[in-house]
Amino acid sequence: MQYRLVAIDLDGTLVGRDGKIAEEDKAAVAHLTNNFVQVVLCTGRIFQTTVPFIEELKLKKHHIMFDGALIYSPAGRNTMYSLPLQPEVVKEAVEYCRAEDIHLELYSRDTFFIERAHWSDEIHRNFFRVEPTIASFDGIWDNENLLKAEMVVGSLDDAQKAKGFADHFGERLNFSIAHTPAYPEVEFLNIIHPGVSKGTALRFLAKELGYHHTEIVAIGDGMNDISLLKEAGLAIAMGDAPDEVKQVSQYTTLDVEHHGVAEAIKLFFPG
């Protein structure tokens, strides 16, 4: 069987605790592209924090960002797919978070919005290297194309508030939890349109490019990668992935600190 596309998550899969991609994994990705295998980064990260890795890996074509809300080619400046949050739901979310004293982050393609400074800003600056824009959320749902909202959970109180938010909105929003090896104790709750997931985006991309699912490999480590892995003919879980991720995968590789992506690529793409 010839695999033609490899979809790879970033944090915890390609990007380790130091916020970098190891040389071994870079070389493995180059091995794929040199052999005409398309590599697609599939991440919950936003546009600004994904593009540097796309450029570092010398990747072209389209990539999946915002947990599947955007498929975009920075090289071609082309949007293949975009499914933003519904304005009326954003409005309600802003009102709910103000009433419950919840710190809410909102993201358009190019801007990260907050209403006030928060302890998590340092994580965004130091690890993700993105600067927040402080602005009133009044009317932002009408003026901005918002692809994702986010809550950063660092305490039991944060977790209880996030659960209350999720229970309030239910199926009107889609929720996925992401982690990064640099801050294992912190959860990033991605809040997206109910029709959005990494798997849905990969399916759309594969159809547009003419790939059958049996020609696709997906590699991931987080709960938000489950839908991605289910869309692939070969699903590979990282060594430290939760059991739920490993259960939907055909193979488990090493963890990111031991270059699990490189190990898997050497095994399934020899030569």
Backbone as a ProteinNet text record, in pm:
[ID]
protein_1_A
[PRIMARY]
MQYRLVAIDLDGTLVGRDGKIAEEDKAAVAHLTNNFVQVVLCTGRIFQTTVPFIEELKLKKHHIMFDGALIYSPAGRNTMYSLPLQPEVVKEAVEYCRAEDIHLELYSRDTFFIERAHWSDEIHRNFFRVEPTIASFDGIWDNENLLKAEMVVGSLDDAQKAKGFADHFGERLNFSIAHTPAYPEVEFLNIIHPGVSKGTALRFLAKELGYHHTEIVAIGDGMNDISLLKEAGLAIAMGDAPDEVKQVSQYTTLDVEHHGVAEAIKLFFPG
[TERTIARY]
84.3	0	87.8	53.8	131.1	58.2	119.5	62.6	109	15.6	46.3	35	-28.4	-45.9	-26	50.9	72	26.8	-72	-126.3	-67.3	-1.5	72.4	29.6	-6	-33.1	97.7	85.4	205.9	243.5	175.8	217.6	203.7	313.8	313.9	338.7	343.8	369.3	497	498.2	620	693.6	619.4	677.8	688	807.9	831.2	824.9	877.7	870.9	941	1043.2	1118.5	1054.3	939.7	871.7	931.7	1018.2	1088.8	1064.6	1097.1	1093.6	1235.8	1254.4	1387.1	1440.6	1571.7	1635.5	1598.1	1584.2	1547.4	1409.9	1316.7	1182	1179.8	1259.2	1270.5	1320.4	1422.5	1479.2	1377	1296	1195.4	1087.4	1046.6	948.6	1008.9	1134.5	1201.5	1208.6	1229.1	1231.2	1097.8	987.6	855.9	839.5	867.9	847	940.8	1061.7	1155.4	1109.7	1021	965.8	821.1	785.4	656.8	536	557.8	446.8	407.4	279.9	234.8	223.4	279.7	272.4	180.6	81.6	-15.7	-7.4	21.9	17.4	-127.8	-169.5	-308.2	-305.5	-345.1	-320.6	-436	-446.5	-539.1	-482.2	-354.7	-289.8	-354.7	-332	-383.4	-284.1	-326.6	-248.7	-107.6	-95.8	34.8	135.5	89.2	181.6	206	132.9	153.4	247.5	236.5	314.1	465.7	524.2	669.5	714.2	632.1	667.4	651.3	549.5	532.4	655.3	702.1	819.7	946.4	958.9	1077.7	1089.9	977.5	977.2	973.8	968.4	967.9	851.3	735.4	615.3	536.8	474.8	391.2	246.3	161.9	22.7	-55.5	-160.6	-256.4	-230.4	-270.1	-256.4	-382.1	-405.9	-526.2	-491.1	-563.6	-537.6	-668.1	-656.4	-773.6	-857.8	-790.8	-859.8	-951.1	-927.4	-1006.4	-1097.9	-1097.6	-1185.3	-1129.8	-1001.5	-939.3	-844.3	-857.2	-757.7	-699.9	-571.1	-511.8	-372	-336.1	-201.6	-130.7	-37.6	35.6	116.2	172.1	253.4	168.4	49.7	-37.9	-138.5	-138.1	-234.7	-377.6	-407.6	-535.3	-608.8	-735.9	-821.4	-901.8	-883.2	-960.2	-1092.4	-1090.5	-1206.5	-1201.5	-1316.5	-1324.6	-1465.2	-1473.5	-1603.7	-1594.5	-1625.8	-1613.8	-1727.5	-1711	-1816.3	-1934.6	-2054.1	-2174	-2180.5	-2203.6	-2201.2	-2293.8	-2414.9	-2508.8	-2461.9	-2388.4	-2335	-2217.1	-2133.8	-2023.6	-2077.9	-2181.1	-2243.1	-2289.1	-2356.5	-2404.1	-2287.2	-2181.9	-2064.9	-1997.1	-1985.6	-1925.6	-2008.5	-2138.9	-2227.3	-2219.2	-2215.7	-2207	-2075.2	-1963.6	-1833.1	-1817.8	-1876.5	-1873.7	-1951.2	-2066.5	-2150.6	-2085.5	-2010.5	-1950.8	-1803.1	-1752	-1611	-1517.3	-1539.1	-1456.5	-1370	-1242.7	-1152.6	-1170.2	-1214.1	-1240.3	-1143.5	-1089.2	-1003.9	-1077.7	-1066.8	-1130.1	-1024.3	-1038.1	-937	-998.7	-956.3	-978.6	-856.8	-851.6	-735.3	-605.2	-608.4	-484.9	-467.8	-570.7	-563.8	-617	-548.6	-584.3	-636.5	-766.2	-832.8	-857.5	-831.9	-875.4	-930.2	-1011.6	-1065.2	-978.4	-901.2	-814.4	-695.7	-590.8	-470.6	-503.2	-428.3	-454.9	-322.7	-315.4	-191.7	-147.3	-242.2	-208.6	-141.7	-143.5	-79.8	68.5	133	276.1	301.1	209.2	223.4	215.5	119	103.8	228	283	400.2	525.4	551.1	678.1	684.4	572.9	575.9	519.5	401.4	339.2	386.1	449.3	505	399	289.4	182.9	140.8	118.9	84.7	-65.3	-132	-275.4	-304.7	-421.1	-472.7	-585.1	-568	-670.2	-772.6	-897.7	-1004.7	-1138	-1232.6	-1367.6	-1430.1	-1502	-1571.3	-1707.8	-1745.9	-1875.6	-1882.6	-1975.8	-1996.9	-1891.5	-1795.9	-1687.6	-1740.3	-1851.5	-1912.8	-1963.7	-1989.4	-2033.6	-1918.1	-1806.2	-1694.9	-1578.6	-1573.6	-1462.3	-1512.8	-1436.6	-1464.4	-1390.4	-1459.1	-1394.6	-1395.5	-1277.3	-1262.9	-1261.7	-1220	-1206.6	-1215.6	-1271.6	-1258.6	-1179.2	-1129.1	-1048.2	-1057.5	-1054.4	-1036.4	-910.5	-834	-713.6	-742.2	-731	-769.2	-643.6	-624.2	-506.1	-536	-664.1	-702.5	-836.9	-873.4	-1002.3	-1115.8	-1099.2	-1201.7	-1218.6	-1106.1	-1112.7	-1187.5	-1157.3	-1218.9	-1369.5	-1410.6	-1554	-1626.1	-1563.3	-1623.6	-1631.7	-1526.6	-1526.9	-1635.5	-1654.8	-1759.4	-1896.8	-1917.1	-2043.8	-2072.1	-1968	-1981	-2019.2	-1948.6	-1976.5	-2117.1	-2159.2	-2294.5	-2399.5	-2372.9	-2468.4	-2488.5	-2379.7	-2390.8	-2415	-2375.9	-2404.8	-2360.1	-2451.5	-2417.2	-2413.8	-2437.3	-2428.3	-2283.4	-2191.5	-2049	-1977.3	-1860.6	-1776.8	-1660	-1624.8	-1519.5	-1413	-1287.1	-1178.8	-1068.6	-1006.3	-900.3	-765	-677.2	-541.6	-441.1	-323.2	-215	-87	9.4	143	242.9	347.5	444.2	509.7	516.6	582.3	501.5	368.9	281.2	181.5	229.1	141.7	25.1	37.2	-68.5	-178.7	-160.9	-256.9	-334.9	-467	-551.7	-596.1	-592.3	-641.6	-772.5	-881.9	-1013.2	-1047.7	-1037.3	-1072.2	-1223.2	-1278.2	-1422.8	-1446	-1512.1	-1525.1	-1668.3	-1694.7	-1824.7	-1856.6	-1983.3	-2016.4	-1984.5	-1969.1	-1935.4	-1786.7	-1705.6	-1560.4	-1491.7	-1396.1	-1302.6	-1185.2	-1076	-961.5	-997.6	-1077	-1115.3	-1200.3	-1296.7	-1381.3	-1297.4	-1202.9	-1115.3	-1028.2	-973.2	-890.7	-972.4	-1094.9	-1181.6	-1208.6	-1235.2	-1259.8	-1135.6	-1019.2	-894.1	-864.4	-880.6	-852.7	-943.6	-1070.5	-1164.1	-1125	-1087.3	-1046.9	-921.9	-831.2	-704.9	-710.5	-820.7	-836.6	-767.2	-747.1	-685.7	-792.7	-776.1	-861.9	-808.5	-898.6	-853.7	-746.8	-744	-642.2	-502.6	-495.4	-366.8	-315	-385.5	-354.4	-300.6	-196.1	-142.5	-167.8	-211.4	-228.7	-151.9	-86.9	-8.2	-50.7	-86	-129.4	-113.8	-136.4	-116.3	-230.6	-323.4	-423.9	-564.9	-654.8	-795.1	-854.5	-805.5	-856.9	-801	-713	-661.5	-740.8	-832.7	-906.4	-981.8	-1051.6	-1126.5	-1032	-913.2	-812.3	-766	-734.4	-684.3	-788.7	-914.2	-1021.2	-1039	-990.1	-1003.8	-889.3	-791.4	-672.1	-675.1	-611	-595	-499.1	-400.5	-306.6	-301.4	-344.8	-346.8	-233.9	-152.4	-36.9	-49	-44.5	-49.6	90.5	113.4	240.5	245.8	366.5	384.1	320.2	307.8	248.3	104.6	42.3	-96.3	-190.6	-306.9	-406	-451.7	-502.8	-548.7	-655.2	-740.9	-847.3	-789.5	-674.7	-608.5	-544.3	-480.4	-415.8	-517.6	-637.1	-738.8	-790.6	-781.7	-827.5	-710.7	-592	-472	-428.5	-364.9	-311.1	-168.4	-102.7	36.7	65.5	145.7	190.9	341.5	385.5	527.9	584.8	703.3	765	702.5	736.2	682.6	763.7	719.1	781.6	926.5	957.3	1094	1191	1136.4	1219.5	1194.7	1141.7	1129.6	1039.9	920.1	825.3	782.9	772.2	736.1	843.4	969.4	1079.2	1080.8	1055.2	1054.5	946.2	827.9	716.1	741.5	796.2	822.7	929.3	1030.8	1132.8	1072.6	973.6	912.4	821.3	740	638.1	679.4	788.6	840.9	991.6	1030.2	1172.6	1238.8	1371.3	1444.5	1490.8
-119.5	0	124.6	220.3	342.5	456.5	508.8	623.8	750.9	842.8	964	1092.9	1085.5	1204.1	1165.9	1248	1225.9	1350.5	1333.5	1442.8	1432.3	1540.1	1534	1648.3	1613	1711.4	1782.1	1897.9	1971.2	1945.2	2010	2003.9	1863.5	1812	1677.6	1570.2	1609.6	1514.3	1552.3	1672.2	1724.7	1823	1898.2	2003.2	1953.9	1959.6	1908.5	2014.4	1980.5	2070.2	2203.3	2202.1	2324.6	2412.6	2370.5	2448.9	2435.9	2336	2319.6	2181.1	2169.7	2040.6	1985.8	1864	1803.3	1779.9	1782.2	1762.6	1628.1	1525.3	1393.5	1396	1468.6	1476.2	1564.3	1671	1753.6	1669.5	1589.9	1506.9	1405.4	1352.7	1255	1319.5	1441.4	1512.7	1543.3	1583.5	1609.1	1482.5	1368	1240.3	1216.8	1250.7	1234.4	1326.2	1454	1549.2	1521.8	1476.9	1443	1323.2	1243.8	1126.6	1150.3	1277	1318.5	1276.4	1266.6	1243.8	1379.8	1415	1544.4	1539.8	1638.8	1649.3	1765.5	1737.1	1837.1	1849.3	1969.2	1992.6	2012.4	1945.5	1950.4	1986.8	2108.5	2159.1	2243.8	2249.5	2342.8	2483	2496.8	2627.8	2722.6	2850	2952.5	2979	3060.5	3089.4	3137.3	3240.4	3302.4	3206.2	3111.1	3020.6	2891.6	2871.5	2754.2	2784	2903.1	2938.9	2923.2	2962.2	2943.5	2798.4	2703.3	2561.8	2516.7	2567.6	2537.2	2582.8	2703	2757.5	2682.2	2647.5	2575.3	2439.7	2373.9	2241.7	2249.1	2371.9	2394.8	2324.2	2336.1	2272.5	2371.3	2320.4	2402.3	2359.5	2405.4	2361.7	2396.8	2320.1	2357	2282.8	2349.2	2290.2	2319.6	2236	2245.2	2314.6	2422.2	2501.1	2523.9	2586.1	2618.1	2493	2378.7	2252.4	2206.7	2256.6	2214.8	2321.2	2440.6	2547.7	2617	2595.9	2661.5	2566	2558.7	2491.7	2600.3	2626.2	2744.1	2711.8	2774.6	2763.7	2897.6	2911.7	3037.4	3070.3	2967.8	2991.6	3049.3	2991.1	3038.3	3142.4	3173.3	3266.9	3231.4	3104.4	3052.4	2977.7	3012.6	2941.6	2835.9	2711.4	2602.6	2582.9	2608.2	2576.9	2664.6	2716.2	2796.2	2783.2	2755.1	2746.1	2817.7	2947.3	3026.2	2999.7	3050.6	3045	3130.2	3089.9	3166.3	3292.4	3409.8	3536.3	3539	3484.6	3488.7	3403.6	3295.6	3210.9	3280.6	3348.3	3425.3	3532.6	3600.8	3704.7	3646.2	3532.8	3468.9	3421.9	3371.3	3325.1	3440.2	3554	3671.9	3714	3718.7	3758.8	3659.7	3530.5	3427.2	3441.2	3458.4	3464.4	3590.3	3699.3	3820.8	3799.2	3734.4	3711.8	3615.7	3517.8	3414.2	3440.7	3555.9	3592.4	3485.8	3454.2	3357	3431.5	3398.8	3459.9	3388.7	3462.8	3407.8	3468	3383.3	3428.4	3406.7	3501.1	3492.2	3508.7	3430.8	3429.9	3446.2	3550.8	3557.9	3493.4	3492.6	3431.1	3498.9	3631.5	3706.3	3766.8	3763.6	3835.6	3752.3	3762.9	3695.7	3803.7	3796.9	3900.7	3855.5	3944.7	3927.2	4061.2	4056.7	4181.8	4238.9	4152.9	4200.3	4105.2	4154	4072.8	3951	3841.9	3715.5	3641.5	3554.1	3480.5	3396.8	3352.1	3268.1	3345.8	3479.8	3559.5	3525.8	3494.5	3463.1	3331	3235.5	3111	3140.2	3220.9	3256	3328.8	3417.3	3493.6	3405.6	3331.8	3261	3130.8	3058.6	2929.8	2940.1	3000.7	3008.9	3130.5	3225.2	3344.1	3424.1	3448.9	3530.9	3633.5	3755.4	3864.9	3891.2	3895	3923.3	4069.3	4090.9	4225.3	4249.6	4346.3	4376.5	4471.3	4427.5	4506.8	4467.3	4559.1	4526.8	4426.2	4328.9	4231.8	4281.9	4399.4	4453.1	4456.9	4382.5	4382.6	4310.6	4244.5	4179.1	4067.8	4007.2	3900.6	3950.2	4078.5	4135.5	4190.7	4219.4	4286.6	4195.4	4076.3	3985.7	3846.9	3781	3643.2	3553	3508.5	3439.4	3288.4	3231.2	3089.5	3001.5	3059.1	2978.1	3067	3011.4	3069.4	2970.5	3017.6	2928.5	2969.6	2868.4	2889.2	2814.5	2874.6	2810.2	2767.6	2638.1	2580.1	2544.9	2616.8	2592.7	2564.6	2556.7	2532.3	2461.7	2412.8	2346.9	2444.8	2569.4	2670.5	2693.6	2701.3	2715.1	2596.8	2477.1	2356.1	2355.5	2397.5	2401.5	2503.7	2617.8	2719.9	2673.1	2605.7	2554.1	2449.1	2364.4	2262.6	2328.1	2431.4	2501.3	2564.2	2620.8	2679	2572	2459.7	2351.8	2295.7	2280.2	2230.8	2329.6	2458	2560.6	2558.4	2545.9	2553.4	2418.2	2310.5	2178	2157.5	2108.4	2074.1	2194.9	2313.8	2432.8	2472.9	2412.8	2433.7	2299.2	2293.9	2175.8	2209.3	2117.5	2141.2	2032.8	2073.8	1976.3	2026.2	1934.9	1969.1	1938.3	2035.9	2017.7	2046.5	1983.1	2005.2	2034.6	2088.8	2103.6	2048.5	1979.9	1920.9	2022.9	2148	2249.9	2285.8	2268.3	2301.5	2186.6	2071.2	1953.3	1969.9	2063.4	2082.6	2175.2	2235.3	2331.5	2268.9	2289.5	2244.2	2363.8	2346.8	2448.8	2396.9	2460	2416.5	2492.9	2425	2484.9	2483.2	2596.4	2611.8	2651.6	2563.8	2581.9	2554.2	2584.9	2556.8	2408.4	2372.6	2231.3	2140	2197	2116.4	2101	2154.8	2156.8	2047.2	1981.1	1891.2	1869.8	1821.3	1790.6	1683.8	1586	1478.8	1527.9	1614.3	1670.6	1748.7	1826.3	1903.8	1813.2	1707	1614.6	1546.1	1507.9	1444.3	1538.7	1665.2	1765.9	1783.4	1797.6	1816.7	1697.7	1577	1456.9	1448.5	1482.2	1479.4	1580.8	1701.9	1806.8	1767.2	1695.4	1658.1	1522.8	1451.4	1322.7	1206.8	1216	1106.2	1017.3	886.9	792.5	777.8	747.7	741.9	635.2	532.9	428.5	478.5	595.2	653.1	753.1	764.9	868.4	807.5	868.6	837.3	958.5	935.9	1043.9	1009.7	1111	1092.4	1197.9	1154.8	1249.9	1196.2	1284.7	1245.4	1284.8	1370.5	1425.9	1381.9	1414.3	1378.5	1446.8	1566.1	1634.2	1575.4	1474.5	1405.3	1278.5	1239.2	1114.7	1119.4	1230.1	1239.6	1236.5	1295.1	1293.9	1151.8	1079.9	943.3	851	875.3	791.6	809	920.9	946.6	888.3	829.7	782.2	631.5	589.3	445.8	384.5	463.7	420.9	528.6	495.5	589.1	552.9	653.3	631.4	721.6	661.5	736.6	753.7	868.3	889.9	804.9	777.4	684.9	727.4	857.5	905.9	952.8	914	952.5	881.4	941	872.9	741.4	653.4	523.5	538.4	640.3	659.9	686.6	754.2	781.7	654.9	579.7	455.5	353.6	354.8	257.1	276	396.9	419.4	414.7	375	372	229.1	210.1	78	58.5	169.9	159.8	269.3	237	334.6	349.1	473.8	502	554.8	609.6	668.5	805	864.7	997.6	1103.8	1228.8	1336.4	1359.4	1342.6	1366.7	1259.4	1146.3	1039.6	1025.7	1132.8	1144.2	1035.1	1026.9	925.4	941.5	1065.5	1085.8	1026.6	1054.5	1001.3	848.5	792.8	646	584.7	645.2	592.6	607.9	721.4	743.9	645.7	620.4	522	383.2	350.5	218.4	204.2	303.9	291.4	353.2	429.1	486.3	459.1	333.1	298.7	343.3	348.6	379.1	522.6
0	0	0	-85.9	-94.6	-26	78.2	148.1	78.8	54.7	-22.4	58.7	174.9	258.9	404.6	477.3	620.7	695.3	781.1	862.7	1003.1	1048.2	1174.3	1266.4	1388.1	1493	1531.1	1594.3	1635.9	1782.1	1876.9	2017.3	2074.1	2126.7	2182.8	2079.8	1952.4	1845.2	1770.6	1714.2	1651.3	1741.4	1821.2	1905.6	2049.5	2104.1	2238.4	2346.5	2464.1	2580.2	2556.3	2471.7	2446.2	2339.8	2289.2	2187.1	2048.9	2030.2	1902.9	1842.8	1714.4	1645.6	1642.7	1687.5	1691.9	1551.2	1539.1	1408.6	1347.6	1432	1381.3	1314	1374.9	1318.4	1193.5	1192.8	1072.2	955.1	980.5	874.1	824.3	914.6	874.9	787.3	822	739.8	603.2	599.6	471.5	386.8	452	379.5	308.4	375.6	313.7	193	212.2	102.2	-14.3	14.9	-92.1	-172.9	-112.8	-181.7	-225.4	-239.7	-297.1	-213.7	-82.4	11	67.2	57	107.9	259.9	326	471.5	507.4	591.5	633.9	785.9	835.7	979.1	1020.7	1128.9	1175.5	1323.3	1354.6	1488.9	1541.2	1672.7	1735.7	1741.5	1707.6	1709.8	1608.9	1632.8	1544.4	1431.6	1336.7	1217.3	1248.8	1335.7	1360.4	1420.3	1500.6	1568.6	1491.3	1383.1	1298	1183	1125.6	1006.8	1026.7	1141.7	1156.1	1140.4	1185.6	1169.7	1024.7	957	814.9	737.5	768.1	699.2	738	866	911.6	843.4	824.7	761.9	609.8	557	412.3	345	409.1	356.3	270.9	169.8	84.1	103.5	17.6	9.1	135.7	165.3	269.4	400.7	510.2	642.6	724.1	825.6	908.4	1039.7	1070	1190.4	1266.3	1384.2	1465.7	1493.8	1514.6	1544.3	1431.2	1311.1	1196	1139.8	1199.8	1151.8	1027.9	998.1	883.2	812.1	680.8	596.3	507.2	523	459.2	408	296.6	241.3	257	351.6	363.9	238.6	174.6	54.9	-57.9	-75.9	-182.1	-138.9	-6.7	50.9	7.7	25.3	-23.9	86.7	105	200.2	126.1	165.1	106.9	180.9	312	395.7	520	560.6	682.5	739.3	867.6	934	1068.7	1070.8	1194.3	1292.1	1411.7	1512.1	1468	1508.2	1473.9	1559.5	1497.9	1572.7	1693.3	1679	1790.8	1908.8	1878.4	1985.4	2053.5	1975.5	2034.1	2127.7	2084.4	2167	2300.5	2294.6	2417.4	2503.5	2439.3	2513.2	2587.1	2521.3	2585.3	2705.7	2689.2	2799.6	2914.7	2883.4	2987.3	3063.8	2992.2	3057.2	3142.4	3097.7	3180.6	3309.8	3300.7	3418.1	3517.1	3464.9	3550.1	3581.1	3540.7	3562.5	3505	3379.1	3307.1	3205.9	3204	3106.1	2972.2	2873.3	2740.6	2639.7	2553.9	2444.6	2313	2221.7	2090.7	1982.6	1874.9	1770.8	1631.8	1562.1	1418.3	1352.2	1220.9	1156.9	1198.5	1213.4	1234	1373	1457.5	1584.8	1700.4	1813.4	1938.9	2033.1	2064.1	2143.4	2287.3	2381.8	2520.6	2568.7	2675.4	2729.9	2841.3	2905.4	3014	3027.3	3090.5	3110.2	3196.9	3175.5	3244.9	3261.5	3362.9	3387.4	3267.7	3187.5	3072.8	2959.5	2966.9	2861	2848.4	2962	2957.8	2884.8	2897.2	2821.4	2672.8	2634.6	2493.1	2440.9	2522.3	2477.8	2472.8	2581.5	2595.7	2517.7	2510	2440.7	2299.1	2286.5	2154.6	2074.8	2144.2	2079.5	2003.3	2072.8	2016.5	2120.7	2077.3	2167.4	2162.5	2279.3	2278.5	2246.8	2187	2164.2	2264.1	2352.9	2452.2	2390.3	2390.3	2328.3	2389.4	2388.3	2432.6	2336.5	2392.8	2309	2261.4	2300.9	2257.8	2104.9	2048	1904.2	1822.6	1888	1814.6	1723.8	1763.7	1685.2	1549.8	1536.9	1409.5	1326.6	1391.7	1323.5	1288	1347.1	1324.2	1284.1	1197.6	1158.7	1257.8	1361.9	1473.5	1450.5	1440.3	1409.2	1533	1646.2	1767	1889.7	1996.2	2129.6	2213.7	2327.5	2410.8	2557	2643.7	2786.5	2827.6	2917.4	2969.5	3112.9	3137	3265.8	3344.9	3455.3	3536.6	3682.2	3718.4	3857.6	3862	3979.7	3996.4	3968.6	4010.9	3985.4	3835.3	3762.9	3616.9	3555.2	3603.1	3548.2	3572.9	3691.7	3722.6	3636.2	3614.5	3529	3384.2	3337.6	3200.5	3181.7	3283.1	3275.1	3270.4	3352.4	3350.5	3215.6	3153.7	3020.5	2918.7	2921.4	2826.8	2846.2	2969.5	2996.6	2946.7	2961.3	2918.7	2767.2	2691.2	2545.5	2479.7	2545	2494.5	2351.2	2266.5	2129.1	2036.4	2089.4	2005	1977.9	2050.7	2029.4	2035.5	1977.7	1989.6	2080.5	2170.7	2268.5	2255.5	2259.4	2261.1	2352.8	2423	2517.7	2455.7	2460.9	2409.9	2520.5	2509.4	2604.7	2527.6	2597.9	2542	2643.1	2595.5	2689.6	2781.5	2739.5	2822.1	2946.2	2939	3052.1	3071.6	3116	3124.9	3221.2	3316	3414.4	3364.3	3248.2	3194	3079	3079.3	2969.9	2887.1	2756.9	2665.1	2606.4	2645.2	2599.3	2471.9	2358.3	2230.5	2212.6	2172.5	2155.4	2010.5	1936.1	1792.6	1747.2	1622.5	1562	1577.6	1601.4	1624.3	1506.2	1387.9	1270.9	1247.2	1337.7	1318.8	1399.2	1335.9	1404.3	1310.4	1364.8	1279.9	1176.8	1219.4	1129	1013.4	1042.4	936.9	837.2	887.2	799.1	713.9	772.8	695.2	586.8	619.4	519.2	402.5	434.8	330.8	244	307.6	235.5	144.1	196.7	117.7	-4.3	13.5	-99.2	-205.2	-161.3	-255.2	-333.9	-268.8	-332.3	-401.9	-384.2	-450.9	-383.7	-251.5	-176.8	-114.5	-125	-53.5	88.5	181.8	322.1	344.2	259.3	273.4	236.2	172.7	133.7	236.5	348.5	447	576.4	629.1	761.7	851.1	973.9	1071.1	1198	1255.3	1377.7	1479.3	1601.1	1702.7	1843	1939.9	2079.8	2171.9	2124.5	2214.7	2184.2	2278.1	2259.2	2135.5	2104.5	1985.5	1856.3	1868.5	1750.4	1717.4	1802	1778.3	1645.9	1619.6	1494.1	1374.3	1389	1283.3	1254.5	1359.1	1345.3	1282.2	1311.9	1256.8	1106.5	1051.9	908.6	826.3	892.5	823	801	695.1	672	770.8	815.3	918.4	1025	1145.1	1257.8	1354	1388.6	1475.2	1598.5	1714.8	1840.9	1896.8	1959.9	2028	2155	2201.5	2312.6	2442.6	2465.1	2589.2	2570.4	2460.5	2434.2	2531.2	2560.5	2644.8	2581	2663.7	2613.7	2505.7	2518.8	2419.6	2280.6	2275.5	2148.1	2093.4	2179.8	2136.5	2087.5	2145.1	2107.8	1965.9	1911.2	1773.8	1675	1721.5	1638	1611.4	1497.4	1462.6	1513.1	1546.8	1590.1	1691.5	1791.5	1890.2	1878.7	1857.8	1843	1974.3	1971.3	2090.1	2119.4	2234.6	2263.5	2190.8	2200.7	2122.9	2164.1	2292.8	2338.1	2288.1	2242.5	2185.6	2034.8	1974.3	1829.4	1770	1827.6	1781.6	1638.1	1588.9	1448.4	1358	1387.3	1306.9	1309.6	1427.5	1439.4	1352.5	1353.4	1274.9	1125.1	1085.8	943.1	891.7	972.6	932.4	913.4	997.9	991.6	870.6	844.5	739.5	606.2	607.7	483.2	474.3	465.6	463.1	332.1	337.3	214	208.8
[MASK]
+++++++++++++++++++++++++++++++++++++++++++++++++++++++++++++++++++++++++++++++++++++++++++++++++++++++++++++++++++++++++++++++++++++++++++++++++++++++++++++++++++++++++++++++++++++++++++++++++++++++++++++++++++++++++++++++++++++++++++++++++++++++++++++++++++++++++++++++

